[in-house]
Amino acid sequence: MLKNKISIIGLGYVGLPLSLEFGKKFKVIGFDSSKSRIDELKKFKDVNFQTTRQDFSKAKYLKFSNNFQDLNNSTYFIITVPTPINKKNKPDLSNIINATKLVGKFLKKKSIVIYESTVFPGCTEEVCVPILEKQSNLKYNEDFFCGYSPERINVGDKRYSLTNLKKITSGSTIKIGRQVDNLYKSIIKAGTYLASNIKIAEAAKVIENTQRDLNIALINELAIIFNRLKLDTEEVLDAAATKWNFVKYKPGLVGGHCIGVDPYYLTFKSKELGYNPKIILTGRNLNNSVSKYIAKRIKYLIKLKNIPLKNRKCLILGCTFKKNCSDTRNSKVFDLIKNLKSIKAKIEIYDPWINPNELKKDYKFKFIKKLKTKKKYNILILAVSHDKFKYLNQKGPKIFCKNNHIIYDVKSFFKKEFVDERL
């Protein structure tokens, strides 16, 4: 076990798995400002369903805490707080700034602060380092040091867990870069990639999701074109995918705290430097418009099939930002619901991954706890392709619908013969 203590600040989708892995070998403080979160974790309960009781029991050197003083005497501080955007699509750095202020109070000579949160290139040294210096009265790269190792956790994907993904590492000096790299090598089975400096690592992270955002935007635009051509997008993609170098992305709603956010961090910095990005923002705008497009198609189908207005009900399957996870942050399903107001239907939402009681605090929609085969819906929309919905491909989702109904499949999840239209 390493004699130096590691403090991990933020115990969400990134910080908790990291704490559990490091806690198997090193003395770790898993810190979160939320007392309720700490209370849950002390009971081996993870409301995000990322981890198991066995994962907790293996981390024998890990202590969960919301007491600031427990951060004292740490050699490494790893910051894993969310970095969202504000209503104007600009970086909201409040979480990372607050975490940095906190850590700065406990820095000592030879401390290393490692950031995992997604930021624009230059953020660590331009925004965070001055705060650390001010709070600690220590000098950067003389008394304390920094590193950047961006998170790559694919929420809901058991194949690509923390230890199975190659980790980018970096440090504020060549020596510190190697030290940070060796730290992560001790837990990452897939290995690490040591970038030459922090800014390179920051840029590498922010373009990963920017590239994915643009690729999905292309497929979403193709889906709109194919719809006008009366072609099934899934069938077209299957045919094209027979070529060895064709990458099969699928259309859909693009939200969440990564793909729907990271491009804005890059374009913010670009504009600050005097260049107004064109392709990146065009792709982002197109993906943001998909919920409006789907709503428009559903309105068309309602009119085409003459769905009666009286007692009109709509069931939406899935409301998380992606499949097989409980995270609803920046989910575009809620944008879709807003765009469906004009259909004048009573909307109900079912998602087996979420706690309806928790979401009731933030949303006024009706969340149902269990699906019943009573045929009461005129409109059914598959919004998120959770594996837990696969059984519906046996009898078909129409078992929940009235005789005169429409079924819209956002993710080409159901068999073609079960639906009226797929994106």
TARA-V613882 format. One record per helix or strand of 2 or more residues. SS is the DSSP state (~ for helix, > for strand). FROM is the first residue (numbers start at 1). TO is the last residue. Records with the same first field share a line. If there is no record, write none. Layout:
# TARA-V613882
SS->FROM-TO, FROM-TO
This chain:
# TARA-V613882
>->2-9, 26-31, 62-65, 74-79, 112-115, 144-148, 167-169, 192-194, 313-317, 346-350, 366-367, 377-382, 401-409, 421-422
~->15-22, 35-42, 53-58, 68-71, 94-104, 123-136, 162-164, 174-185, 198-228, 233-240, 259-272, 279-304, 333-339, 341-343, 356-359, 387-389, 392-395, 397-400, 416-418
